[in-house]
Amino acid sequence: MFRNLTPIAKNLLIANIGLFFITAYFAPMLKAYAALYYLGTPQFMPFQIFTYMFMHADFWHLFGNMFGLFIFGPLLEQFLGSKRFLILWMVAGIGAGILYSGYNAIQVGIINNKVSSYAADPNPADFAKYIKDYRPYFDDKHLDFRDVYRENPEDSQLADTSSKIVTSLGATLVNNIKRSSMIGASGALFGLLVAFAMLFPNTELFLLFLPVPIKAKYFVSVYILYSLYSEFMRAGYDNIAHMAHVFGAVVGFVLIYIWKKDRTNFY
């Protein structure tokens, strides 16, 4: 099995696994230093766009990404060549980090605009919509307050309280984004998955959780759609950068679209 490993895939596996054990047992501070932070914060350094993709949160985070690299990497490297395969992995990972950083900046702008707009005109309808948009962050007492505010729309004290709730949550969400960091090779892996689905769309994959084989093009499409769903239906405890996965897939798609040779038959 391991004899089939190609040079770049093997070296990426060694680098990621080696750095995981170094950060886990010898230099834990390296993980925090190499993670990708929000642009403009004191913790952000330009090199983190590159280094974040070699850090992993725990063994299962590492295992998932490296298993994907181990399964899909060698065939892609044989087909694309080592140079293009390395470019695909690195550009998908770096591109995912850059695009996700931009996405976070946009999210901060959206949250701040919502807070400002609501403060200028607090009303029960917009407060109810705000709760719906950020439901995982509200509890039953906020839902009870929403109902009371609906029944008393002209109560200025309720309007003031609702504005404070919106402002407080907005500040919390913005601070969470700005304080968060991202690690992992998932963006790069999704670039590989999309590349595999584009180059070998009809290859049947046998997955542990499915009793029947599924074609690569369907598996990867469903996986990307699931990432989008998970992002927009995010639970309060979910700290996975789902959109980074999607952005890695987008970068992989663009690269393969550019590189794809004039072939009519793929396996």
PLY file of the C-alpha trace (Angstrom):
ply
format ascii 1.0
element vertex 267
property float x
property float y
property float z
element edge 266
property int vertex1
property int vertex2
end_header
0.00 0.00 0.00
2.69 2.47 1.04
4.83 1.49 -1.95
2.34 3.29 -4.18
2.99 6.64 -2.51
4.32 9.24 -4.92
7.14 11.64 -3.89
5.16 14.85 -3.21
2.25 13.06 -1.54
4.70 11.16 0.68
6.62 14.30 1.64
3.42 16.19 2.44
2.32 13.33 4.67
5.69 13.30 6.44
5.67 17.09 6.89
2.13 17.23 8.30
2.50 14.21 10.57
5.93 15.30 11.74
4.81 18.82 12.57
1.77 17.45 14.39
3.95 15.42 16.76
6.38 18.30 17.20
3.58 20.67 18.21
1.88 18.00 20.34
4.90 16.92 22.37
7.80 19.34 21.97
6.72 22.82 20.85
3.00 23.40 21.50
3.44 27.16 21.14
4.34 26.65 17.47
0.72 25.78 16.63
-0.58 29.08 17.95
2.21 31.00 16.21
1.65 29.30 12.84
-2.17 29.44 12.84
-3.94 31.92 10.55
-5.41 34.89 12.45
-7.80 37.62 11.42
-6.16 40.26 9.23
-5.36 43.45 11.08
-5.04 41.88 14.51
-1.68 41.89 16.33
-1.50 38.09 16.04
-1.67 38.08 12.24
1.56 37.55 10.30
1.70 37.18 6.49
3.54 33.85 6.66
0.52 32.32 8.42
-1.25 32.12 5.03
1.24 29.32 4.34
1.98 27.80 7.74
-1.61 27.34 8.96
-2.17 24.44 6.56
0.55 22.36 8.24
-1.01 22.62 11.72
-3.82 20.40 13.05
-6.02 20.62 16.12
-5.92 16.98 17.17
-5.24 13.48 15.92
-8.61 13.04 14.18
-8.28 16.39 12.43
-4.89 15.28 11.15
-6.12 11.78 10.29
-9.04 13.00 8.19
-6.91 15.30 6.07
-3.98 12.92 5.71
-6.25 9.99 4.90
-7.72 12.01 2.03
-4.24 12.94 0.84
-3.14 9.31 1.09
-6.13 8.04 -0.92
-6.43 10.69 -3.63
-2.95 12.22 -3.76
-0.87 9.52 -5.48
-3.22 9.04 -8.44
-3.51 12.79 -8.95
0.26 13.21 -8.75
0.76 10.46 -11.32
-1.78 12.08 -13.64
-0.79 15.75 -13.20
2.90 15.32 -12.51
4.66 16.18 -9.26
5.06 19.88 -10.04
1.41 20.54 -10.80
0.27 18.32 -7.97
2.32 20.36 -5.48
0.99 23.58 -7.00
-2.57 22.27 -6.66
-2.12 21.38 -2.98
-0.33 24.58 -2.02
-2.43 27.02 -4.05
-5.71 25.42 -2.90
-4.56 25.63 0.73
-3.19 29.17 0.50
-6.14 30.31 -1.60
-8.58 28.87 0.93
-6.82 30.79 3.71
-6.84 34.09 1.81
-10.45 33.77 0.67
-11.62 32.71 4.12
-9.86 35.72 5.65
-11.72 37.94 3.20
-14.97 36.15 4.00
-14.47 36.81 7.70
-13.81 40.50 7.02
-17.06 40.68 5.05
-18.92 38.95 7.90
-17.58 41.51 10.37
-18.81 44.30 8.09
-22.25 42.70 7.76
-22.62 42.24 11.52
-21.56 45.83 12.23
-24.00 47.15 9.62
-26.86 45.12 11.11
-26.12 46.46 14.57
-25.92 50.06 13.33
-29.13 49.74 11.31
-31.01 48.23 14.21
-29.78 50.85 16.68
-31.11 53.54 14.34
-34.57 51.95 14.15
-35.30 49.25 16.76
-38.54 47.38 16.10
-40.05 43.97 16.90
-39.95 42.66 13.32
-36.23 43.31 12.84
-35.46 42.00 16.31
-37.28 38.75 15.52
-35.34 38.48 12.26
-32.06 39.08 14.11
-32.88 36.24 16.50
-33.75 33.99 13.55
-30.46 34.82 11.79
-28.39 34.08 14.91
-30.66 31.56 16.62
-27.87 29.35 18.09
-26.68 32.29 20.19
-30.04 32.99 21.85
-31.76 31.11 24.66
-35.35 30.83 25.87
-35.29 34.10 27.79
-34.50 35.98 24.58
-37.35 34.21 22.80
-39.69 35.19 25.62
-38.49 38.78 25.35
-39.09 38.70 21.58
-42.71 37.68 22.16
-43.25 40.39 24.78
-41.74 43.00 22.45
-44.06 41.88 19.63
-47.04 42.43 21.89
-45.80 45.87 22.99
-44.15 47.42 19.91
-44.47 51.00 21.19
-42.73 50.36 24.52
-39.56 52.46 24.41
-37.96 50.56 27.27
-38.36 47.28 25.41
-36.93 48.91 22.28
-33.91 50.10 24.26
-33.41 46.65 25.76
-33.65 45.00 22.34
-31.04 47.40 20.99
-28.69 46.50 23.83
-29.19 42.79 23.13
-28.44 43.25 19.43
-25.39 45.41 20.15
-24.05 42.99 22.74
-24.39 39.94 20.52
-22.93 41.83 17.57
-19.86 42.75 19.61
-19.51 39.14 20.76
-19.72 37.79 17.23
-17.19 40.29 15.89
-14.80 39.60 18.76
-15.14 35.86 18.22
-14.21 36.25 14.55
-11.29 38.55 15.28
-9.95 36.35 18.07
-10.35 33.10 16.17
-7.60 31.34 14.26
-7.63 28.68 11.57
-5.46 25.61 11.17
-5.54 22.50 9.01
-5.05 21.27 5.47
-8.75 20.86 4.72
-8.77 23.65 2.11
-5.91 21.96 0.26
-7.64 18.58 0.55
-10.86 19.95 -0.92
-8.83 21.25 -3.83
-7.62 17.69 -4.37
-11.13 16.26 -4.06
-12.48 18.60 -6.72
-9.51 17.84 -8.95
-10.17 14.12 -8.60
-13.87 14.57 -9.36
-13.09 16.62 -12.47
-10.40 14.31 -13.82
-11.94 10.98 -12.78
-15.65 11.82 -12.47
-16.98 8.31 -12.95
-14.53 6.52 -10.68
-16.57 4.64 -8.07
-15.59 5.18 -4.46
-16.35 2.73 -1.67
-17.03 4.58 1.58
-17.22 3.03 5.02
-20.57 4.63 5.84
-22.26 3.72 2.53
-23.13 0.14 1.52
-22.92 0.96 -2.20
-20.24 2.61 -4.35
-20.68 6.26 -5.34
-19.14 8.04 -8.30
-16.50 10.63 -7.45
-18.41 13.50 -9.08
-21.44 12.84 -6.87
-19.49 12.27 -3.68
-17.49 15.49 -3.99
-20.54 17.53 -5.02
-22.52 16.32 -2.01
-19.55 16.93 0.30
-19.23 20.55 -0.87
-22.97 21.13 -0.55
-22.82 19.70 2.96
-20.05 22.17 3.84
-22.19 25.05 2.59
-25.17 23.75 4.55
-23.05 23.42 7.69
-21.82 26.99 7.32
-25.23 28.57 6.99
-26.93 26.28 9.51
-24.05 26.56 11.94
-24.61 25.46 15.53
-23.23 27.64 18.31
-20.56 25.09 19.25
-19.39 24.53 15.66
-15.87 25.95 15.21
-15.13 24.37 11.83
-14.21 26.75 8.99
-16.66 25.22 6.51
-16.27 28.03 3.99
-12.51 27.44 3.87
-13.35 23.95 2.57
-15.57 25.47 -0.10
-12.94 28.04 -1.07
-10.30 25.33 -1.37
-12.66 23.46 -3.70
-13.20 26.61 -5.78
-9.46 27.16 -6.17
-8.97 23.51 -7.12
-11.73 23.79 -9.70
-10.16 26.87 -11.28
-6.72 25.27 -11.49
-7.97 22.05 -13.05
-10.19 24.00 -15.43
-7.10 25.86 -16.62
-4.90 22.78 -16.78
-7.35 20.27 -18.11
-6.08 18.74 -21.30
-8.22 18.28 -24.36
-9.48 14.81 -23.49
-12.92 13.34 -23.93
-12.40 10.23 -21.84
-11.59 10.12 -18.14
-11.63 7.09 -15.91
0 1
1 2
2 3
3 4
4 5
5 6
6 7
7 8
8 9
9 10
10 11
11 12
12 13
13 14
14 15
15 16
16 17
17 18
18 19
19 20
20 21
21 22
22 23
23 24
24 25
25 26
26 27
27 28
28 29
29 30
30 31
31 32
32 33
33 34
34 35
35 36
36 37
37 38
38 39
39 40
40 41
41 42
42 43
43 44
44 45
45 46
46 47
47 48
48 49
49 50
50 51
51 52
52 53
53 54
54 55
55 56
56 57
57 58
58 59
59 60
60 61
61 62
62 63
63 64
64 65
65 66
66 67
67 68
68 69
69 70
70 71
71 72
72 73
73 74
74 75
75 76
76 77
77 78
78 79
79 80
80 81
81 82
82 83
83 84
84 85
85 86
86 87
87 88
88 89
89 90
90 91
91 92
92 93
93 94
94 95
95 96
96 97
97 98
98 99
99 100
100 101
101 102
102 103
103 104
104 105
105 106
106 107
107 108
108 109
109 110
110 111
111 112
112 113
113 114
114 115
115 116
116 117
117 118
118 119
119 120
120 121
121 122
122 123
123 124
124 125
125 126
126 127
127 128
128 129
129 130
130 131
131 132
132 133
133 134
134 135
135 136
136 137
137 138
138 139
139 140
140 141
141 142
142 143
143 144
144 145
145 146
146 147
147 148
148 149
149 150
150 151
151 152
152 153
153 154
154 155
155 156
156 157
157 158
158 159
159 160
160 161
161 162
162 163
163 164
164 165
165 166
166 167
167 168
168 169
169 170
170 171
171 172
172 173
173 174
174 175
175 176
176 177
177 178
178 179
179 180
180 181
181 182
182 183
183 184
184 185
185 186
186 187
187 188
188 189
189 190
190 191
191 192
192 193
193 194
194 195
195 196
196 197
197 198
198 199
199 200
200 201
201 202
202 203
203 204
204 205
205 206
206 207
207 208
208 209
209 210
210 211
211 212
212 213
213 214
214 215
215 216
216 217
217 218
218 219
219 220
220 221
221 222
222 223
223 224
224 225
225 226
226 227
227 228
228 229
229 230
230 231
231 232
232 233
233 234
234 235
235 236
236 237
237 238
238 239
239 240
240 241
241 242
242 243
243 244
244 245
245 246
246 247
247 248
248 249
249 250
250 251
251 252
252 253
253 254
254 255
255 256
256 257
257 258
258 259
259 260
260 261
261 262
262 263
263 264
264 265
265 266
